[in-house]
Amino acid sequence: MSDYQSNWQTTNLDAIYRQIGWLHQQPDGIIFQQHISGDNCIAVKKVKSILMLLLVDRKTLSTNVAQSILDLNNPLSLIFPYAAAVLLALIWNSQPQKIYVIGFGGGTIPRFFHHYFAGATIECTDLDPIIVEAAQKFFGIQLDDRLKVVIQDGREYLAQQISSAKYDIIIVDAGFGSGYMPYRLVTQEFYRLCKEYLSIAGVAVVHLFHKPEFNAAAVKTIQSVFARVYICNFETGNSVVMATNALELDANEIFLKAEILQDFHNWGFSLIEHSLQLKNVGELGEWVNNWEALPIFTDAEMPAGYWEC
């Protein structure tokens, strides 16, 4: 790491601490709540030094999913295991220049890339400006010429880019408070669009948090578009999928590349541990055995039982 980058990271982190410092004095509990659309509202909840961005159903006042989480004492920490696993995309491209994130939320993943990869531009989309405003106010997000957010449907935004625009990493991390992903972000047509806008060694990273039967079908749909598909499954029921058309890597190569990244960046979590969880989809017998019976999702028809708000 150059002295310039090290100095920039120190300055940037100091600025984040200054921006969120006032939150230490706030009481525990809900410190912000606002209606966004339909029956949904967002809320920011504080528990000691932890902030959570929640998407809440106004009728039941319940939520099944925290959209983002922040440790005020360590704002660059990726507390959710899936968020750290997203960084496995770096195994195929350790110095990404252009990253696109669908689903901004509290902005923790985009900020992580912005902080550690000074040569990268991170473009993001989210459907609701209130969520982005909350990320700036409560999560210390600082937008600039390298970290940008557009309020627009993520698929529409991607389709409107010029054909020469290629991303090294595309991250799909968009879900509702119930944990369901919009159907238009799990179809074959959508993944073909992602493939079109990826660089040669580019990786599409998809956070799946859905019912198990739909997760398996979504992975089959991804595999119908990309030559190589890998997956990390978590005990919480969600998964992170890596899809690429780059050369295939075996488990040992993945481990060694993760080890190099870990040693270089000295992150506060183990990318090596996550690399050991990354499996080639073809190795997952419990899915492959039922592969033929699984549907491939297309824009033409949403399968029965798939709920979308």
Secondary structure, DSSP 8 states (H G I E B T S, - for coil): --HHHHHHHHHHHHHHHHHHGGGGGS-SEEEEEEEEETTEEEEEEEETTEEEEEEEETTTTB-S-EEEEEETT-TT---SHHHHHGGGGGGT-SS-SEEEEE--TT-HHHHHHHHH-TT-EEEEEES-HHHHHHHHHHS-----SSEEEEES-HHHHHHTS-TT--EEEEEE----TTS---GGGSSHHHHHHHHHTEEEEEEEEEEE-S-HHHHHHHHHHHHTT-SEEEEEE-TTS-EEEEEESS----HHHHHHHHHHHHHHH--SS-HHHHHHH-EEGGG-HHHHTTGGGS---BTTB--TT----
